[in-house]
Amino acid sequence: MSVGLLALLDDVAALAKVAAASLDDIAGQAAKAGAKAAGV
């Protein structure tokens, strides 16, 4: 039982890392798009 729980927590941690990286990427893309739109 505890092995399954640890695996689940590991999966959740991995998903959280991927989500954080994606959000970071989206923010970066939005900033670039905003700068282009502003003509910077």
N, C-alpha and C positions, 0 to 999 in steps of 0.2 A: 504493500500500500504506500509506504513512504517513498519508495523508488518512483512510483507513478507520480506522486505529488511533486517530488524534486524535478522530474522531467517536465512536468507542467509548468512549474515556476521558471525553469530554464527557458522553455518556449516563450513564456510571457516576457521574460527579460529580453530575449532576442527580438521579439516583435516590437517591444518598446524602443529598442535601439534603432530598428529599421524605421519606425514611425518618426522618431526624433530626427534621424538623418533626412527623411523625406521632407519633414516640415522645414528643416534648415535649408534644404535645396529649393523648396517652393518660395521661401522668403528671399533667398538669393536671386531667384529668377524674377520675382516680382520687383525687387529693387532694380535689377538691370532693365526691366521693361519700363519701369517708372522713369529711370534716368534717360532712356532713349526717347520716351514720350516728351520729357521735359527739354529734350535737345541738348543734354549735357554730354 
